[in-house]
Amino acid sequence: EVKTPEPPPPPPEPEPIEAKAPEPSPPPPEPEPVFAAAPPEPEPLPILEPGPLPEPEPVVEETPPEPPKAKPEPEPEPEPDPPLKPLAQVPKPLAKPLPKQPSFYSLLKSVAEEEREPEPQPEPEPAFDKLLSSVADEPAPKVEKRDRPQSVRAMSAALSNQIASVIKDRVESNWSVPAGVRDAGDLVVTIRIRLGRDGVVQRAEILDTNYAQDPNFRAMAESARRAVQQASPIKALRRFGDDYNEWRDVTMTFRPPV
């Protein structure tokens, strides 16, 4: 007989599985108290002694610009002085006219006319033939008298006249009577002149004593001295250098023309 195998026993029933609730998580640990460190005590500040205060810088105040000045009104021009009336000319005589006098009535003041102590007279040197005279500051040196031919004397006199004319013409061209001088015809000015060898006027001296007292005479004398100074240098005298001692010191007389 064939035996049929016994069927396997049924599997055991599974045990019921109990669902376990999840265990609660433990509470978080309490945080440990944090103790803040006490701040360190502040160090005592050093006591500062008060020092000198700095001087305040000067404050430069801006000066406001000055307002433009108003232009002054032009002053009225003074009225011109009325022209001087020309002096009436004296009519010339018809019968015999007198010779016309030069502007310099006399250009020679003779050395003999001056008051001097008597002294031995040197040989008469040729002067400016009564036109100019040599007036030196020192007395003239004594010279031995010698006989000279008459022709030499005449030639020296002509040379003296020529030198005198050179000085006279040069000074006269720079001189005129000042306007407004009263009684100019009665005023006579004498000036002593020192000339250099090159014709330069080194000195012009007014010889009159009443120079500072009379204003009319002072104006006349000053104009004459200016004429002498403006005439410098008298270059034409340079060609007479060999006779320089003759014209080094001269005296000129100024008289207004009549």
Residue, then its C-alpha position, 0 to 999 in steps of 0.5 A: e500500500v502506498k502510504t500517502p505522506e501526511p500533510p505537514p502540520p499547519p504553521p503556527e499562528p503568528e503571535p500578535i505583535e503589540a505595537k509599542a508606543p514610542e518612548p518619549s524623548p527625555p527632556p532637554p537638559e536645563p542650560e547651565p547658567v552662564f555667569a558673565a564675567a564682571p568687567p574690570e574696574p576702570e583704571p583711574l584717569p591721570i589728572l591733567e593739569p590745565g595748560p596754557l590755552p592756544e592763542p586764537e588765530p586772528v580772524v581776518e575780516e574781509t574789507p568790503p571794496e570801497p565804492p568808486k570815487a566820483k570823478p571830481e568836476p573839472e575846475p574852470e580854466p582861469e581866464p588868460d591874463p590880458p596881453l601886455k600893451p606894447l611900449a610906445q616906441v620913441p620916435k627917432p630924431l630926423a636931424k642926426p640919428l644917434p648911433k644905436q647902443p648895443s644890448f650890453y651898453s658896456l662890456l668892459k669894466s676897466v681894471a684901472e677904474e677899480e680902486r687898487e693900491p698903487e703898485p708897479q705897473p706891468e707892461p700893458e697887455p692887450a685887453f679886450d679894447k674896452l669891451l671886456s676886462s680880465v678881472a683875476d682873483e689874484p693880482a697879475p704877476k709882474v712882468e719885465k717891461r719890454d719894447r714891442p713893435q707897433s704892429v704887434r700891439a695893433m694885431s693883439a688889439a684886433l685879437s682882443n676885439q675878436i674874443a670879446s665879440v665871441i663872448k658878447d654875441r654868445v651871451e647876448s643871444n641868451w638874454s632878454v629883459p624880464a617882463g614886468v620889470r619896472d624902470a628897466g632902463d635905469l637898471v645896470v647889472t654887473i657880473r664877473i665870469r670865470l671861464g674854463r679853457d674849454g669855454v665852459v662857464q665855471r662861475a657867474e657872480i653878481l657884483d651889485t650890492n643892492y641885489a637882494q633889496d630891490p625885487n626889480f633889480r633882483a629879477m634883472a640880475e637873475s636873468a643876466r646870470r641865467a643868460v651867462q650860464q645858458a651860454s656855456p660852453i662858448k666853444a668858439l673860445r677854444r681856438f684862442g687857447d694860447d691866450y687863455n689867461e687873457w679871457r679867463d676872468v671877464t666882467m660883463t655889464f648888462r643894460p637894457p636896450v634904449 
